[in-house]
């Protein structure tokens, strides 16, 4: 098993999670809401997405992502 296969094996469950769970929720959040309940749920979903985004960014703290690193 080479390093590339190990990387794919590590990220595949996360990508499947995103494709099966996060994407459908995001699609429902983007559709125009016709009731106050849908409006609230849409904003809660968008807030949760923002929290998830900040959490993922926090996981990269300390990594050298400068152009010279690549």
Helices and strands as residue ranges (DSSP letters): H 3-17, I 18-22, H 23-30, H 36-59, G 67-69
